[in-house]
Amino acid sequence: MTKNDPTILGAGLALGVVVILGAAVGAYRLLKPAGTAAAGSGLVVGNGVVTPVGSGASGWSVQQALTAQQQQEAAWRRTDAINSLKRDLATAQNEIKLLTDQLNVIDHTPLDQTLVASISDQQWATCRNSGPWITQAVRCTNSGMQPLIDAAVKTAWDARLADQRRPLLTRLSALNSQQLSIIQNLRELGVTVQPVAVRTT
């Protein structure tokens, strides 16, 4: 073969084309942006959920995937907030029921007979000392004294029970404000809950 043989020239030309194409592909790969997602790749949305991202018809754009992730996280935060508020509401309402039961016990407390005897003695002594001894029989009769004694006993007994109720009613008022605030917060999250009844007296 001579230096100008057509076979040798053709082989050399083909080899040159292959080398040039290889160099071009290598340069493209080096210059390709690192952040470009390949078709069929995925983006982790949360809790192990992977959303397909790519240029294919079935893939989402990166922005769509991020939006889905944000929506999912917002839904989780809403659920957590609702559950937390419901726990707080249950705690408040359980205490309301407990204090209401205590008030009912106070309401049905038997009348203290020691108090009755003490007030009766005081009323009789007051009557006897209110005028001359000679008129006691007229002034201080059982029929006349009993209404006075009953009224005095009722006043004293009501005052005693009111003293026992007062701290419970104060606490109930605070709990009622708390439950109404929680219920309002739940309503803003789309959850409707009814308050329990609260005594004020």
C-alpha positions as CSV (number, residue, x, y, z in Angstrom):
1,M,0.0,0.0,0.0
2,T,1.1,3.5,-0.7
3,K,0.8,6.6,1.5
4,N,-2.0,7.8,-0.7
5,D,-4.0,4.6,-0.6
6,P,-7.7,5.4,-0.4
7,T,-8.3,2.7,2.2
8,I,-5.8,4.2,4.6
9,L,-7.2,7.7,4.1
10,G,-10.8,6.5,4.8
11,A,-9.9,4.7,8.0
12,G,-8.0,7.8,9.2
13,L,-11.0,10.0,8.5
14,A,-13.4,7.7,10.4
15,L,-11.1,7.5,13.4
16,G,-10.9,11.3,13.5
17,V,-14.7,11.7,13.5
18,V,-15.0,9.2,16.4
19,V,-12.5,11.2,18.4
20,I,-14.2,14.5,17.8
21,L,-17.6,13.1,18.8
22,G,-16.2,11.5,21.9
23,A,-14.7,14.8,22.9
24,A,-17.9,16.7,22.3
25,V,-19.9,14.3,24.5
26,G,-17.4,14.5,27.3
27,A,-17.5,18.3,27.2
28,Y,-21.3,18.3,27.3
29,R,-21.3,16.1,30.4
30,L,-18.7,18.3,32.1
31,L,-20.6,21.5,31.3
32,K,-24.1,20.2,32.1
33,P,-25.6,21.9,35.3
34,A,-25.3,19.7,38.3
35,G,-28.9,20.6,39.5
36,T,-30.7,19.4,36.4
37,A,-33.0,16.5,37.4
38,A,-33.1,13.5,35.2
39,A,-36.3,12.2,33.9
40,G,-37.9,9.8,36.2
41,S,-36.1,11.2,39.4
42,G,-38.1,12.0,42.5
43,L,-38.3,14.5,45.4
44,V,-38.9,13.4,48.9
45,V,-42.1,15.1,50.1
46,G,-42.2,13.7,53.7
47,N,-42.8,10.6,55.7
48,G,-41.0,8.6,53.0
49,V,-43.3,9.9,50.2
50,V,-41.4,10.5,47.0
51,T,-43.0,12.6,44.3
52,P,-41.9,12.0,40.7
53,V,-40.0,14.9,39.2
54,G,-38.9,15.2,35.6
55,S,-39.7,16.3,32.1
56,G,-41.8,13.3,31.3
57,A,-45.6,13.5,31.0
58,S,-46.0,11.7,34.3
59,G,-43.5,13.7,36.3
60,W,-44.1,16.9,38.3
61,S,-42.0,20.1,38.1
62,V,-39.9,20.9,41.1
63,Q,-42.2,23.8,42.0
64,Q,-45.2,21.5,42.0
65,A,-43.4,19.0,44.3
66,L,-42.4,21.7,46.7
67,T,-45.9,23.0,46.8
68,A,-47.2,19.5,47.6
69,Q,-44.7,19.2,50.3
70,Q,-45.7,22.5,51.9
71,Q,-49.4,21.6,51.7
72,Q,-48.7,18.2,53.4
73,E,-46.7,19.9,56.2
74,A,-49.4,22.5,56.7
75,A,-52.0,19.6,57.0
76,W,-49.8,17.9,59.6
77,R,-49.4,21.1,61.6
78,R,-53.2,21.6,61.5
79,T,-53.8,18.1,62.7
80,D,-51.3,18.5,65.5
81,A,-52.9,21.9,66.5
82,I,-56.4,20.3,66.6
83,N,-55.3,17.4,68.7
84,S,-53.4,19.6,71.1
85,L,-56.4,21.9,71.5
86,K,-58.8,18.9,72.0
87,R,-56.5,17.6,74.8
88,D,-56.5,21.0,76.5
89,L,-60.3,21.2,76.2
90,A,-60.8,17.8,77.6
91,T,-58.6,18.7,80.6
92,A,-60.5,21.9,81.3
93,Q,-64.0,20.3,80.9
94,N,-63.1,17.4,83.1
95,E,-62.1,19.8,85.9
96,I,-65.4,21.7,85.3
97,K,-67.3,18.5,85.8
98,L,-65.3,17.7,88.9
99,L,-65.9,21.1,90.5
100,T,-69.6,21.0,89.5
101,D,-69.9,17.7,91.4
102,Q,-68.3,19.3,94.5
103,L,-70.8,22.2,94.3
104,N,-73.6,19.7,94.2
105,V,-72.3,18.0,97.3
106,I,-72.2,21.4,99.1
107,D,-75.8,22.1,98.0
108,H,-77.0,18.9,99.6
109,T,-75.0,19.2,102.8
110,P,-77.3,18.5,105.8
111,L,-78.1,21.5,108.0
112,D,-75.7,21.7,110.9
113,Q,-77.8,21.2,114.0
114,T,-75.0,22.6,116.2
115,L,-75.5,25.9,114.3
116,V,-79.3,25.7,114.8
117,A,-78.9,25.2,118.6
118,S,-76.4,28.0,118.8
119,I,-78.6,30.5,116.9
120,S,-81.7,29.4,118.9
121,D,-79.9,30.2,122.2
122,Q,-78.7,33.5,120.9
123,Q,-82.2,34.5,119.7
124,W,-83.8,33.5,123.1
125,A,-81.2,35.4,125.0
126,T,-81.7,38.5,122.9
127,C,-85.4,38.4,123.4
128,R,-85.1,37.9,127.2
129,N,-82.7,40.8,127.4
130,S,-84.8,43.1,125.2
131,G,-87.2,44.2,128.0
132,P,-88.4,43.8,131.5
133,W,-88.4,40.3,133.0
134,I,-92.1,40.5,133.8
135,T,-93.0,40.8,130.1
136,Q,-90.9,37.9,128.9
137,A,-93.8,35.5,128.8
138,V,-95.6,37.8,126.4
139,R,-92.7,38.8,124.3
140,C,-90.7,35.6,124.1
141,T,-93.1,32.8,123.0
142,N,-92.3,29.8,120.9
143,S,-94.7,30.9,118.1
144,G,-93.1,34.3,118.0
145,M,-89.5,33.2,118.3
146,Q,-89.5,30.3,115.8
147,P,-89.8,32.5,112.7
148,L,-86.9,34.7,113.9
149,I,-84.8,31.6,114.7
150,D,-85.5,30.1,111.3
151,A,-84.6,33.3,109.4
152,A,-81.4,33.7,111.4
153,V,-80.4,30.0,110.8
154,K,-81.1,30.4,107.0
155,T,-78.9,33.5,106.8
156,A,-76.0,31.9,108.7
157,W,-76.3,28.6,106.8
158,D,-76.4,30.3,103.4
159,A,-73.4,32.4,104.2
160,R,-71.5,29.3,105.3
161,L,-72.3,27.5,102.0
162,A,-71.5,30.6,100.0
163,D,-68.0,30.7,101.6
164,Q,-67.5,27.0,100.6
165,R,-68.7,27.6,97.0
166,R,-66.8,30.9,96.4
167,P,-63.3,29.4,95.5
168,L,-65.0,26.7,93.3
169,L,-67.0,29.3,91.4
170,T,-64.0,31.5,90.9
171,R,-62.1,28.5,89.4
172,L,-65.1,27.6,87.3
173,S,-65.2,31.1,85.8
174,A,-61.6,30.8,84.8
175,L,-62.1,27.4,83.3
176,N,-65.1,28.6,81.4
177,S,-63.1,31.4,79.8
178,Q,-60.4,28.8,79.0
179,Q,-62.8,26.4,77.3
180,L,-64.5,29.1,75.3
181,S,-61.1,30.3,74.0
182,I,-60.1,26.8,73.0
183,I,-63.5,26.2,71.3
184,Q,-63.0,29.5,69.3
185,N,-59.5,28.3,68.3
186,L,-60.9,25.0,67.1
187,R,-63.7,26.7,65.2
188,E,-61.1,28.7,63.3
189,L,-59.5,25.4,62.3
190,G,-62.9,24.1,61.1
191,V,-63.8,22.0,64.1
192,T,-67.1,22.6,66.0
193,V,-67.3,21.6,69.7
194,Q,-69.9,22.5,72.2
195,P,-69.0,23.9,75.7
196,V,-70.1,22.1,78.8
197,A,-72.4,24.0,81.2
198,V,-70.7,26.0,83.9
199,R,-72.4,27.1,87.2
200,T,-72.1,30.7,88.3
201,T,-73.9,30.4,91.6
